[in-house]
Amino acid sequence: MPAVQTLVAVVPGDPASCWRAFTNADAFAAWIPGLRRAQVVHRNEAGLPTEIVFELGASRTYSLAYTYDVTQHEVRWEPRSNKRDAVAGFARFEAVPVGTQITYGLANQVGATSASDMDELIAAFIRYLKR
């Protein structure tokens, strides 16, 4: 298994609200840097996406398969197609006295984003939550 890069940040709001915002694929284009399109291919019985096709930048296209632990406010994803451009990872949302701690991790592999890309993504998510 590839090594995992992890970023921990505190975001405004309660874990349930942050979780809903992070798992709302219909709003991804509002906060994911460089995202041209996110198309939900399948949803589970609760309405959460279980497969999404992403188009990023000029030419990156891949799909991710998602699994959820709703009670723990955790989501995990792994490449389904075009694994060369995709990344595996997770996000977990936990209550802290000043809001919600998000733990965001990505597996180091071909196509993986850098630590600065992770910082940019979480900063964009925080800006989205503050709107």
PyMOL CGO cylinders between C-alpha atoms (Angstrom):
from pymol import cmd
from pymol.cgo import CYLINDER

trace = [
    CYLINDER, 0.00, 0.00, 0.00, 1.38, 3.45, -0.88, 0.3, 1, 1, 1, 1, 1, 1,
    CYLINDER, 1.38, 3.45, -0.88, 2.32, 5.87, 1.90, 0.3, 1, 1, 1, 1, 1, 1,
    CYLINDER, 2.32, 5.87, 1.90, -0.36, 8.39, 2.85, 0.3, 1, 1, 1, 1, 1, 1,
    CYLINDER, -0.36, 8.39, 2.85, 0.17, 12.16, 3.07, 0.3, 1, 1, 1, 1, 1, 1,
    CYLINDER, 0.17, 12.16, 3.07, -2.13, 13.63, 5.71, 0.3, 1, 1, 1, 1, 1, 1,
    CYLINDER, -2.13, 13.63, 5.71, -3.26, 17.19, 6.33, 0.3, 1, 1, 1, 1, 1, 1,
    CYLINDER, -3.26, 17.19, 6.33, -5.16, 18.25, 9.45, 0.3, 1, 1, 1, 1, 1, 1,
    CYLINDER, -5.16, 18.25, 9.45, -7.05, 21.54, 9.58, 0.3, 1, 1, 1, 1, 1, 1,
    CYLINDER, -7.05, 21.54, 9.58, -9.82, 23.11, 11.62, 0.3, 1, 1, 1, 1, 1, 1,
    CYLINDER, -9.82, 23.11, 11.62, -12.80, 24.32, 9.63, 0.3, 1, 1, 1, 1, 1, 1,
    CYLINDER, -12.80, 24.32, 9.63, -15.84, 26.35, 10.69, 0.3, 1, 1, 1, 1, 1, 1,
    CYLINDER, -15.84, 26.35, 10.69, -19.11, 24.65, 11.45, 0.3, 1, 1, 1, 1, 1, 1,
    CYLINDER, -19.11, 24.65, 11.45, -20.21, 21.38, 12.96, 0.3, 1, 1, 1, 1, 1, 1,
    CYLINDER, -20.21, 21.38, 12.96, -19.03, 17.98, 11.64, 0.3, 1, 1, 1, 1, 1, 1,
    CYLINDER, -19.03, 17.98, 11.64, -22.40, 17.07, 10.09, 0.3, 1, 1, 1, 1, 1, 1,
    CYLINDER, -22.40, 17.07, 10.09, -22.58, 20.32, 8.07, 0.3, 1, 1, 1, 1, 1, 1,
    CYLINDER, -22.58, 20.32, 8.07, -18.95, 20.03, 6.94, 0.3, 1, 1, 1, 1, 1, 1,
    CYLINDER, -18.95, 20.03, 6.94, -19.52, 16.37, 6.01, 0.3, 1, 1, 1, 1, 1, 1,
    CYLINDER, -19.52, 16.37, 6.01, -22.60, 17.24, 3.94, 0.3, 1, 1, 1, 1, 1, 1,
    CYLINDER, -22.60, 17.24, 3.94, -20.71, 20.01, 2.12, 0.3, 1, 1, 1, 1, 1, 1,
    CYLINDER, -20.71, 20.01, 2.12, -17.71, 17.75, 1.42, 0.3, 1, 1, 1, 1, 1, 1,
    CYLINDER, -17.71, 17.75, 1.42, -19.84, 14.87, 0.12, 0.3, 1, 1, 1, 1, 1, 1,
    CYLINDER, -19.84, 14.87, 0.12, -22.15, 17.04, -2.02, 0.3, 1, 1, 1, 1, 1, 1,
    CYLINDER, -22.15, 17.04, -2.02, -20.81, 16.19, -5.48, 0.3, 1, 1, 1, 1, 1, 1,
    CYLINDER, -20.81, 16.19, -5.48, -23.21, 18.67, -7.10, 0.3, 1, 1, 1, 1, 1, 1,
    CYLINDER, -23.21, 18.67, -7.10, -21.23, 21.50, -5.45, 0.3, 1, 1, 1, 1, 1, 1,
    CYLINDER, -21.23, 21.50, -5.45, -17.69, 20.23, -6.16, 0.3, 1, 1, 1, 1, 1, 1,
    CYLINDER, -17.69, 20.23, -6.16, -17.13, 22.72, -9.00, 0.3, 1, 1, 1, 1, 1, 1,
    CYLINDER, -17.13, 22.72, -9.00, -17.76, 25.57, -6.52, 0.3, 1, 1, 1, 1, 1, 1,
    CYLINDER, -17.76, 25.57, -6.52, -14.66, 24.73, -4.48, 0.3, 1, 1, 1, 1, 1, 1,
    CYLINDER, -14.66, 24.73, -4.48, -12.33, 22.12, -6.04, 0.3, 1, 1, 1, 1, 1, 1,
    CYLINDER, -12.33, 22.12, -6.04, -9.49, 24.00, -7.79, 0.3, 1, 1, 1, 1, 1, 1,
    CYLINDER, -9.49, 24.00, -7.79, -9.12, 23.15, -11.48, 0.3, 1, 1, 1, 1, 1, 1,
    CYLINDER, -9.12, 23.15, -11.48, -12.26, 21.02, -11.64, 0.3, 1, 1, 1, 1, 1, 1,
    CYLINDER, -12.26, 21.02, -11.64, -14.03, 21.30, -14.99, 0.3, 1, 1, 1, 1, 1, 1,
    CYLINDER, -14.03, 21.30, -14.99, -16.72, 18.72, -14.24, 0.3, 1, 1, 1, 1, 1, 1,
    CYLINDER, -16.72, 18.72, -14.24, -17.77, 16.09, -11.72, 0.3, 1, 1, 1, 1, 1, 1,
    CYLINDER, -17.77, 16.09, -11.72, -20.43, 13.67, -12.92, 0.3, 1, 1, 1, 1, 1, 1,
    CYLINDER, -20.43, 13.67, -12.92, -22.06, 11.25, -10.49, 0.3, 1, 1, 1, 1, 1, 1,
    CYLINDER, -22.06, 11.25, -10.49, -22.30, 7.81, -12.11, 0.3, 1, 1, 1, 1, 1, 1,
    CYLINDER, -22.30, 7.81, -12.11, -23.86, 5.89, -9.20, 0.3, 1, 1, 1, 1, 1, 1,
    CYLINDER, -23.86, 5.89, -9.20, -25.39, 6.71, -5.80, 0.3, 1, 1, 1, 1, 1, 1,
    CYLINDER, -25.39, 6.71, -5.80, -26.11, 4.47, -2.81, 0.3, 1, 1, 1, 1, 1, 1,
    CYLINDER, -26.11, 4.47, -2.81, -29.53, 4.08, -1.18, 0.3, 1, 1, 1, 1, 1, 1,
    CYLINDER, -29.53, 4.08, -1.18, -28.83, 7.14, 1.01, 0.3, 1, 1, 1, 1, 1, 1,
    CYLINDER, -28.83, 7.14, 1.01, -28.15, 9.27, -2.08, 0.3, 1, 1, 1, 1, 1, 1,
    CYLINDER, -28.15, 9.27, -2.08, -24.39, 9.52, -1.53, 0.3, 1, 1, 1, 1, 1, 1,
    CYLINDER, -24.39, 9.52, -1.53, -22.26, 9.17, -4.68, 0.3, 1, 1, 1, 1, 1, 1,
    CYLINDER, -22.26, 9.17, -4.68, -20.47, 5.82, -4.96, 0.3, 1, 1, 1, 1, 1, 1,
    CYLINDER, -20.47, 5.82, -4.96, -18.77, 6.62, -8.28, 0.3, 1, 1, 1, 1, 1, 1,
    CYLINDER, -18.77, 6.62, -8.28, -17.89, 10.00, -9.76, 0.3, 1, 1, 1, 1, 1, 1,
    CYLINDER, -17.89, 10.00, -9.76, -16.12, 10.86, -13.03, 0.3, 1, 1, 1, 1, 1, 1,
    CYLINDER, -16.12, 10.86, -13.03, -13.81, 13.88, -12.70, 0.3, 1, 1, 1, 1, 1, 1,
    CYLINDER, -13.81, 13.88, -12.70, -12.43, 16.15, -15.40, 0.3, 1, 1, 1, 1, 1, 1,
    CYLINDER, -12.43, 16.15, -15.40, -9.56, 18.29, -14.10, 0.3, 1, 1, 1, 1, 1, 1,
    CYLINDER, -9.56, 18.29, -14.10, -7.31, 20.77, -15.82, 0.3, 1, 1, 1, 1, 1, 1,
    CYLINDER, -7.31, 20.77, -15.82, -6.72, 20.45, -19.53, 0.3, 1, 1, 1, 1, 1, 1,
    CYLINDER, -6.72, 20.45, -19.53, -6.71, 16.68, -19.82, 0.3, 1, 1, 1, 1, 1, 1,
    CYLINDER, -6.71, 16.68, -19.82, -7.05, 14.70, -16.56, 0.3, 1, 1, 1, 1, 1, 1,
    CYLINDER, -7.05, 14.70, -16.56, -10.13, 12.47, -16.54, 0.3, 1, 1, 1, 1, 1, 1,
    CYLINDER, -10.13, 12.47, -16.54, -10.68, 9.62, -14.09, 0.3, 1, 1, 1, 1, 1, 1,
    CYLINDER, -10.68, 9.62, -14.09, -13.35, 8.06, -11.89, 0.3, 1, 1, 1, 1, 1, 1,
    CYLINDER, -13.35, 8.06, -11.89, -13.29, 7.42, -8.16, 0.3, 1, 1, 1, 1, 1, 1,
    CYLINDER, -13.29, 7.42, -8.16, -15.26, 4.88, -6.14, 0.3, 1, 1, 1, 1, 1, 1,
    CYLINDER, -15.26, 4.88, -6.14, -16.47, 6.12, -2.74, 0.3, 1, 1, 1, 1, 1, 1,
    CYLINDER, -16.47, 6.12, -2.74, -17.34, 4.38, 0.53, 0.3, 1, 1, 1, 1, 1, 1,
    CYLINDER, -17.34, 4.38, 0.53, -18.76, 6.04, 3.63, 0.3, 1, 1, 1, 1, 1, 1,
    CYLINDER, -18.76, 6.04, 3.63, -18.86, 5.66, 7.39, 0.3, 1, 1, 1, 1, 1, 1,
    CYLINDER, -18.86, 5.66, 7.39, -21.71, 8.08, 8.05, 0.3, 1, 1, 1, 1, 1, 1,
    CYLINDER, -21.71, 8.08, 8.05, -21.64, 7.72, 11.83, 0.3, 1, 1, 1, 1, 1, 1,
    CYLINDER, -21.64, 7.72, 11.83, -17.92, 8.60, 11.92, 0.3, 1, 1, 1, 1, 1, 1,
    CYLINDER, -17.92, 8.60, 11.92, -18.28, 11.32, 9.22, 0.3, 1, 1, 1, 1, 1, 1,
    CYLINDER, -18.28, 11.32, 9.22, -15.62, 9.61, 7.11, 0.3, 1, 1, 1, 1, 1, 1,
    CYLINDER, -15.62, 9.61, 7.11, -15.42, 9.15, 3.36, 0.3, 1, 1, 1, 1, 1, 1,
    CYLINDER, -15.42, 9.15, 3.36, -12.85, 7.06, 1.45, 0.3, 1, 1, 1, 1, 1, 1,
    CYLINDER, -12.85, 7.06, 1.45, -12.15, 6.95, -2.27, 0.3, 1, 1, 1, 1, 1, 1,
    CYLINDER, -12.15, 6.95, -2.27, -10.06, 4.90, -4.63, 0.3, 1, 1, 1, 1, 1, 1,
    CYLINDER, -10.06, 4.90, -4.63, -9.45, 4.98, -8.37, 0.3, 1, 1, 1, 1, 1, 1,
    CYLINDER, -9.45, 4.98, -8.37, -11.95, 3.13, -10.51, 0.3, 1, 1, 1, 1, 1, 1,
    CYLINDER, -11.95, 3.13, -10.51, -10.78, 4.14, -14.00, 0.3, 1, 1, 1, 1, 1, 1,
    CYLINDER, -10.78, 4.14, -14.00, -7.67, 5.85, -15.42, 0.3, 1, 1, 1, 1, 1, 1,
    CYLINDER, -7.67, 5.85, -15.42, -5.74, 5.03, -12.25, 0.3, 1, 1, 1, 1, 1, 1,
    CYLINDER, -5.74, 5.03, -12.25, -2.65, 6.80, -13.59, 0.3, 1, 1, 1, 1, 1, 1,
    CYLINDER, -2.65, 6.80, -13.59, -4.31, 10.20, -13.06, 0.3, 1, 1, 1, 1, 1, 1,
    CYLINDER, -4.31, 10.20, -13.06, -6.38, 9.38, -9.97, 0.3, 1, 1, 1, 1, 1, 1,
    CYLINDER, -6.38, 9.38, -9.97, -5.60, 9.23, -6.26, 0.3, 1, 1, 1, 1, 1, 1,
    CYLINDER, -5.60, 9.23, -6.26, -6.86, 7.18, -3.32, 0.3, 1, 1, 1, 1, 1, 1,
    CYLINDER, -6.86, 7.18, -3.32, -7.62, 8.94, -0.08, 0.3, 1, 1, 1, 1, 1, 1,
    CYLINDER, -7.62, 8.94, -0.08, -9.97, 9.78, 2.77, 0.3, 1, 1, 1, 1, 1, 1,
    CYLINDER, -9.97, 9.78, 2.77, -11.48, 12.65, 4.71, 0.3, 1, 1, 1, 1, 1, 1,
    CYLINDER, -11.48, 12.65, 4.71, -12.74, 12.51, 8.30, 0.3, 1, 1, 1, 1, 1, 1,
    CYLINDER, -12.74, 12.51, 8.30, -14.64, 15.23, 10.19, 0.3, 1, 1, 1, 1, 1, 1,
    CYLINDER, -14.64, 15.23, 10.19, -14.49, 15.39, 14.01, 0.3, 1, 1, 1, 1, 1, 1,
    CYLINDER, -14.49, 15.39, 14.01, -15.88, 17.92, 16.49, 0.3, 1, 1, 1, 1, 1, 1,
    CYLINDER, -15.88, 17.92, 16.49, -13.38, 20.19, 18.28, 0.3, 1, 1, 1, 1, 1, 1,
    CYLINDER, -13.38, 20.19, 18.28, -14.15, 23.13, 20.58, 0.3, 1, 1, 1, 1, 1, 1,
    CYLINDER, -14.15, 23.13, 20.58, -13.73, 25.72, 17.80, 0.3, 1, 1, 1, 1, 1, 1,
    CYLINDER, -13.73, 25.72, 17.80, -15.49, 23.87, 14.96, 0.3, 1, 1, 1, 1, 1, 1,
    CYLINDER, -15.49, 23.87, 14.96, -14.57, 20.74, 13.05, 0.3, 1, 1, 1, 1, 1, 1,
    CYLINDER, -14.57, 20.74, 13.05, -11.22, 19.09, 12.56, 0.3, 1, 1, 1, 1, 1, 1,
    CYLINDER, -11.22, 19.09, 12.56, -10.82, 17.67, 9.09, 0.3, 1, 1, 1, 1, 1, 1,
    CYLINDER, -10.82, 17.67, 9.09, -8.21, 15.01, 8.51, 0.3, 1, 1, 1, 1, 1, 1,
    CYLINDER, -8.21, 15.01, 8.51, -7.55, 14.70, 4.78, 0.3, 1, 1, 1, 1, 1, 1,
    CYLINDER, -7.55, 14.70, 4.78, -5.24, 12.03, 3.41, 0.3, 1, 1, 1, 1, 1, 1,
    CYLINDER, -5.24, 12.03, 3.41, -4.01, 11.03, -0.04, 0.3, 1, 1, 1, 1, 1, 1,
    CYLINDER, -4.01, 11.03, -0.04, -1.99, 7.96, -0.98, 0.3, 1, 1, 1, 1, 1, 1,
    CYLINDER, -1.99, 7.96, -0.98, 1.34, 8.67, -2.65, 0.3, 1, 1, 1, 1, 1, 1,
    CYLINDER, 1.34, 8.67, -2.65, 1.18, 7.13, -6.10, 0.3, 1, 1, 1, 1, 1, 1,
    CYLINDER, 1.18, 7.13, -6.10, 1.44, 8.12, -9.72, 0.3, 1, 1, 1, 1, 1, 1,
    CYLINDER, 1.44, 8.12, -9.72, -0.97, 11.01, -10.21, 0.3, 1, 1, 1, 1, 1, 1,
    CYLINDER, -0.97, 11.01, -10.21, -0.91, 11.98, -6.54, 0.3, 1, 1, 1, 1, 1, 1,
    CYLINDER, -0.91, 11.98, -6.54, -1.09, 15.64, -5.69, 0.3, 1, 1, 1, 1, 1, 1,
    CYLINDER, -1.09, 15.64, -5.69, 1.58, 17.46, -3.73, 0.3, 1, 1, 1, 1, 1, 1,
    CYLINDER, 1.58, 17.46, -3.73, 1.30, 18.74, -0.16, 0.3, 1, 1, 1, 1, 1, 1,
    CYLINDER, 1.30, 18.74, -0.16, 0.79, 22.27, -1.53, 0.3, 1, 1, 1, 1, 1, 1,
    CYLINDER, 0.79, 22.27, -1.53, -2.09, 20.97, -3.69, 0.3, 1, 1, 1, 1, 1, 1,
    CYLINDER, -2.09, 20.97, -3.69, -3.64, 19.44, -0.58, 0.3, 1, 1, 1, 1, 1, 1,
    CYLINDER, -3.64, 19.44, -0.58, -3.25, 22.77, 1.26, 0.3, 1, 1, 1, 1, 1, 1,
    CYLINDER, -3.25, 22.77, 1.26, -4.88, 24.58, -1.67, 0.3, 1, 1, 1, 1, 1, 1,
    CYLINDER, -4.88, 24.58, -1.67, -7.79, 22.14, -1.76, 0.3, 1, 1, 1, 1, 1, 1,
    CYLINDER, -7.79, 22.14, -1.76, -8.54, 22.42, 1.96, 0.3, 1, 1, 1, 1, 1, 1,
    CYLINDER, -8.54, 22.42, 1.96, -8.16, 26.22, 1.85, 0.3, 1, 1, 1, 1, 1, 1,
    CYLINDER, -8.16, 26.22, 1.85, -10.68, 26.29, -1.01, 0.3, 1, 1, 1, 1, 1, 1,
    CYLINDER, -10.68, 26.29, -1.01, -13.05, 24.07, 0.99, 0.3, 1, 1, 1, 1, 1, 1,
    CYLINDER, -13.05, 24.07, 0.99, -12.78, 26.40, 4.01, 0.3, 1, 1, 1, 1, 1, 1,
    CYLINDER, -12.78, 26.40, 4.01, -13.54, 29.43, 1.81, 0.3, 1, 1, 1, 1, 1, 1,
    CYLINDER, -13.54, 29.43, 1.81, -16.56, 27.56, 0.41, 0.3, 1, 1, 1, 1, 1, 1,
    CYLINDER, -16.56, 27.56, 0.41, -17.83, 26.81, 3.94, 0.3, 1, 1, 1, 1, 1, 1,
    CYLINDER, -17.83, 26.81, 3.94, -17.50, 30.47, 4.96, 0.3, 1, 1, 1, 1, 1, 1,
    CYLINDER, -17.50, 30.47, 4.96, -19.78, 31.70, 2.16, 0.3, 1, 1, 1, 1, 1, 1,
]
cmd.load_cgo(trace, "trace")
